[in-house]
Amino acid sequence: MKQLFYTPFRILTLHGLLPDDAPAQVRQRADQLVASRDEEGLIAFLEQQRLPEASRRRVEIIKQARPIALKVVELWRAVPYPHDGVTRCYTEIRRLKDEFDRVSEPALR
């Protein structure tokens, strides 16, 4: 579950959603976005590509997880510690991770 909290995991996962037969120009642009750690740019770029439906859904799940992860980072710094807010974020990330895993399972078979 915690992987969706981390930007590097989300970026590398997004990059991995490109089809193996993607044109070199598309791969090069995706590589540039990964190198610059431009998660929002990579999401927007992938949304413009022809991806299988399962990959499109994974992009959408990561897009939903991103603001929750950023909110948790903000909450971790708060004093007093907002336990209820963090718990709500963890619950939502867990739901998204479960959905991500369900969408990924058919691709692994």
C-alpha positions as CSV (number, residue, x, y, z in Angstrom):
1,M,0.0,0.0,0.0
2,K,2.7,2.5,1.0
3,Q,4.2,2.5,-2.5
4,L,1.5,4.8,-3.8
5,F,2.7,7.4,-1.2
6,Y,6.1,7.7,-2.9
7,T,6.7,9.8,-5.9
8,P,9.6,7.6,-7.3
9,F,7.3,4.5,-7.2
10,R,4.5,6.3,-8.9
11,I,6.8,7.8,-11.6
12,L,8.5,4.4,-12.4
13,T,5.1,2.6,-12.4
14,L,3.7,5.2,-14.8
15,H,6.7,4.8,-17.1
16,G,6.3,1.1,-17.1
17,L,2.7,1.4,-18.5
18,L,4.1,2.4,-21.9
19,P,3.5,-0.4,-24.3
20,D,6.7,-2.3,-25.4
21,D,5.9,-1.3,-29.0
22,A,5.7,2.5,-28.3
23,P,7.5,4.5,-30.9
24,A,11.0,5.7,-30.0
25,Q,9.9,9.3,-29.9
26,V,7.2,8.5,-27.4
27,R,9.7,6.5,-25.2
28,Q,12.2,9.3,-25.4
29,R,9.6,11.9,-24.2
30,A,8.5,9.6,-21.4
31,D,12.2,9.1,-20.4
32,Q,12.7,12.9,-20.3
33,L,9.7,13.3,-18.0
34,V,10.9,10.5,-15.7
35,A,14.4,12.1,-15.6
36,S,13.0,15.4,-14.6
37,R,10.6,13.8,-12.1
38,D,7.7,15.5,-13.7
39,E,4.9,13.3,-12.4
40,E,2.1,15.6,-13.5
41,G,3.6,15.9,-17.0
42,L,4.0,12.1,-17.3
43,I,0.4,11.6,-16.3
44,A,-0.8,14.1,-18.9
45,F,1.5,12.6,-21.5
46,L,0.2,9.0,-20.8
47,E,-3.4,10.2,-21.0
48,Q,-2.7,11.3,-24.6
49,Q,-1.3,7.9,-25.6
50,R,-3.1,4.8,-26.9
51,L,-2.9,2.6,-23.9
52,P,-4.7,-0.7,-23.1
53,E,-7.8,-0.1,-20.8
54,A,-6.0,-1.7,-17.8
55,S,-3.1,0.7,-18.2
56,R,-5.5,3.7,-18.6
57,R,-7.2,2.7,-15.3
58,R,-3.8,2.4,-13.5
59,V,-2.9,5.9,-14.7
60,E,-6.1,7.2,-13.3
61,I,-5.6,5.4,-10.0
62,I,-2.1,6.9,-9.6
63,K,-3.5,10.3,-10.6
64,Q,-6.0,10.0,-7.7
65,A,-3.3,8.8,-5.3
66,R,-1.0,11.7,-5.9
67,P,-2.9,14.5,-4.1
68,I,-3.6,12.1,-1.2
69,A,0.1,11.3,-0.8
70,L,1.0,15.0,-0.9
71,K,-1.6,15.7,1.7
72,V,-0.1,13.0,4.0
73,V,3.3,14.6,3.7
74,E,1.7,17.9,4.7
75,L,-0.1,16.3,7.7
76,W,3.1,14.5,8.9
77,R,4.6,17.9,9.5
78,A,1.7,19.3,11.5
79,V,1.8,19.9,15.2
80,P,-0.2,18.6,16.9
81,Y,-0.2,15.5,14.7
82,P,-3.6,15.1,13.0
83,H,-4.1,11.4,13.5
84,D,-7.6,11.3,12.1
85,G,-6.6,13.1,8.9
86,V,-3.7,10.8,8.3
87,T,-5.8,7.7,9.0
88,R,-8.4,8.9,6.4
89,C,-5.6,9.3,3.9
90,Y,-4.1,5.9,4.6
91,T,-7.6,4.3,4.2
92,E,-8.0,6.0,0.8
93,I,-4.6,5.0,-0.3
94,R,-5.3,1.4,0.8
95,R,-8.5,1.4,-1.3
96,L,-6.6,2.8,-4.3
97,K,-3.8,0.2,-3.9
98,D,-6.3,-2.6,-3.7
99,E,-8.0,-1.4,-6.9
100,F,-4.6,-1.0,-8.6
101,D,-3.7,-4.6,-7.7
102,R,-7.0,-5.8,-9.0
103,V,-6.5,-4.0,-12.3
104,S,-2.9,-5.3,-12.5
105,E,-3.7,-9.0,-11.8
106,P,-5.1,-9.8,-15.3
107,A,-2.0,-8.3,-16.9
108,L,0.2,-10.6,-14.9
109,R,-1.6,-13.8,-16.0
